[in-house]
Amino acid sequence: MNVVLRSVLESFVYFFIILIAAEIISRIWDKIFVKFSHKLPTRLFSILLKNTKKPVYYFILVFGFYLVYQRILNLPQVKNSVGAKFIQGLLYSFNVLIISYLTYVVIQSFISWYLQDIAKKTKTRLDDEFLPLLGRLLRIVIFFIAIIIILSHFKVNITGFLATAGVASLAVAFAAQETIANLISGFTILVDKPFRIGDRIQLPSGEIGDVIEVGLRSTKILSFDHNVIVIPNSEMTKAKVVNYSYPNPRFKIRMTLGVAYGSDMEKVKRVIREILKAHPDVLDEPAPDIFFVEFGDSSLNLLIVYWISDYREKFRIMDEINMEIDRRFRKEGIVIPFPQRDIHIIPPESNEEEDN
């Protein structure tokens, strides 16, 4: 039998053996390794083995075929041919890509495990937002390195390629500077934590709402009208934001109240204090304050200041306090006046006096 033909047939036999070995390893991977990993105290190995099954299978096939082809290359008739070198380079490229894919899968498995088992137990949402971004960035970096390795194997001058990539990156950075600014601002918000998910904040425009999502590009706020306000992170980092939830949900309520001129102000203050003291949701510490602040055009004006334990109960408590003030004032004969003016009409001088 021809030496070349015999070597080719033997190579096919070897490759068939490698194919069977890859199938056997794949089944063992599923039936034994993955199944056994479920009994371990951590899910890391289960996720890792499950995700790496396919790239390991492909790696065994390509690497096995690469070894078999190396055997064929030893034949003088094949060794120096152009096609042989091309196929060899192609197999090398496949190996590099599969190893890169395997590396990425391993890293992504660690990230998935951390997000599922660790990140949910932490108080901060930095890891929940940052790790997916890190995974995407690592994927780009890993495959970029793989392309550089492949080009180097084919003796391609990568200096110009890297320079072109640098210029392209700079151009993209200028074109997407707003997006990049939002990404950096989103990371700043996640680290600095001026507000968190669930916090109630007030925007410079006066709108008030609850933070429902802090993303890497924008922040979403649910307003009292049940509308979602989407604000770019770069604007949020520059804006003056009032956080009602931080450092605690306690809230100070200020309200003005006018009573009629001639009212007994000591009595008015006493009645209001009794109302505030009797309400179960008004805090004793800090104690409520009542100040006689102004002689108005139509009333004597007071400033009432009291604290509640939760800003979310503001409107309910204000309603109950106001209803009780109205009821007690009616009972005590204290009048809340409406705007009024005294008009004095001076009659003109009599014309008869002028004639005399």
VENWO-V975569 format. One line per field, one symbol per residue. psi: psi as a letter, one per 40 degrees, with the letter a starting at -180 (. if undefined). burial: # if it has 9 or more other C-alpha atoms within 8 Angstrom, else .. A space follows every 50 residues. Layout:
psi = ???
burial = ???
//
This chain:
psi = ihddddddddddddddddddddddddddddddddddddeidieddddddd dedddddddddddddddddddddehddddeiddddddddddddddddddd ddddddddddddddddddddeidieddddddddddddddddddddddddd dddefhhedddddddddddddddddfddddddddddddddddfdiiheih ihideeihihhehgaedihhhhidefihhhhidddddeihhhheeheiei hhhhiihhiiieihdddddddddddddehdehidhiiiihhheigideih hihhhiiidhdeeddddddddddddddddddefhhhiihiihhhhhiiih ddddd.
burial = .....###..#..##..##..##.##.###..###.#.....######## ###.############.######.#..##....##..##.########## ###############..###....#.######..#..##..##..#.### ##.....#..............#......###########....#.#.## ###....#####.##########.......####.##...#.###...## #.#....###..#....##.###.###....##....#.#.......### ###########..#..#...#..##..###...##.#............. ......
//
